[in-house]
Amino acid sequence: MGSIVLDKVQKKFGDVEVIPPLDLEINDGEFVVFVGPSGCGKSTLLRMIAGLEDLTAGKVNIDDNDVTEVSPAKRGLSMVFQSYALYPHMTVRKNIAFPMRMAKVPQDVQDAKIEAAAKSLNLADYLDRKPGQLSGGQRQRVAIGRAIVREPSAFLFDEPLSNLDAALRVGMRLEIMELHTKLKTTMIYVTHDQVEAMTMADKIVVLQAGVIEQVGSPLELYHTPRNKFVAGFIGSPKMNLIEGEEASKHDATTIGIRPEHVSVSTTEGMWKGTVGVAEHLGSDTFIHVHNTGLDTGEGDLFTVRISGDIAVSHGDTVYLTPQMDQLHKFDAQGLRIA
Amino acid sequence: MAIVATTSRFSKIAWPTLAWVVALIFFFPIFYMVLTSFKTDADAVKPEFLFSFTPTLENYANMTENYDYWRFATNSVITSVLATLFALAVGVPCAYAMAFNPSRATKDVLMWMLSTKMLPAAAVLYPMTFLTKNVFGVFDTHFLVILVLCLINLPIVIWMLFTYFKDIPKDIIEAGKMDGLTTWGEVKEILIPLAWGGIVSTALLTFIFCWNEAYWTVRLTTIDAATLSKLIEGNRAPEGLFFGRLSAVSTAAVGPIIVLGWFCQKQLVSGLTFGAVK
């Protein structure tokens, strides 16, 4: 079991309110991702669930028990840190055994669990090495191994892949997802990378300045962002947000159109512009178009994503046509107009 | 370093030469002290016997026969070791608290601790003597010497430990918390093993400071708890100019610490630079 309910939790550092009172429900077995820009309070929120950060007000419930005043170890949660936080003076085996040693698990049970964890994480050959002799990816696996053997009711991941290089990150992302499929344990995962959020989550919690902007499945967030912030944050490249005259035509203060929902032509279309930079990725082409006359707030810059390759380069004139059924409309408060 | 390496040949020679000259100037008094300790008191004051003299062990024999060197030495060992241990026992938890659970007052507390080292010892000489002698009756006891040595070194101990502990990532301590460590467990399982080098440096330096301390050990003891500093002090003047004898006592007093320092050079350097050089 691992359902977690946050009841009006609040965090202040001195007079600064980092997290205004906030409610959130996480169901047993869910993979929940907290995502938001740096400093939005997502790590603080995770640490409050872990018990590493005191609450200024509110309650944390795990499996219907109020654990607000319970020490971190007794909450039955495991945490994986961005810095791995392995014990550098202990071997891999001792690192993995550590939480079990603290819980006074019998030695034979410990050994069996270490073997099993090492096997599933490809660490069997490294059990007698110290963390300093391992690569970043291996270290993070050890950290995950240390988390698994406790058989926690939920795993907490605090940006676990940020210190890894891009290729490893994709690999570890898959491993964590497979782990979730296998264990079916609740996982809470903090990241600033919206790609990680989109690919891994059952449920994404988008945070900004300590406030939950939206909670939903990745596709819900993609298709029906509740407000301008979520619209701009989820999706890569970012959604184009247009204000002014063009938006008024649709009875909105702001309209948004994702780069992939715009078609490009060199002969005719709705909006005309000049190609600034064209990024040819082979599978896709990102075209950054200037002088569109659209009020996008970024010097008329408009981004388009075309599947496959298209022969345009700097200085070319292009015509853009949005798919009208994919248009997002927002009012003066930035909220979505249905 | 980089500046030296990239400049002229002159500085390649000049800097090492200067370093040697400075080192020799510093070392000379120690060398002279050891040399004098093998001269008779009469030879010691005659310039013509500066380097050529008949060496004698008389001073050393005299020291153990007449002055009971071993009692002073034992007192020095007992007080220095215990004062160091007590200072660590207080300093480790204190530095741990300040390094991992800092409050807004932490910086001020650290500065305040250091400021106590700015107090001129002579300013409190009278109250210290009066109180220990007439009020508490602990004058010339091991307890008093240990307490005083411990207290005067605590600021340095805490500062050093604090700098070492701060190098340990907070995440590791928090991982320990998640894994079920108590506060004492954090200190025992994580802090001490990880900061072991720093703790040893701190202990060594504190031990040396305790061993060399002279102001209070000379003034707060007479016989029972007197340390080697007191023995040197006692040989200084009353019976005239006994440079040979004085040198022998001094050599025997600083000998152990020089040997200790020689073997622990690396640890000491990192201790004196507060962990800046590793």
Interface residues (C-beta under 8 A of the other chain):
Chain A: A50 G51 L52 S71 P72 A73 K74 L77 S78 M79 F81 Q82 S83 Y84 A85 L86 Y87 P88 H89 F98 P99 M102 A103 R146 R150
Chain B: P169 D171 I172 E174 A175 G176 K177 M178 D179 G180 L181 G185 E189 I190 P193 L194
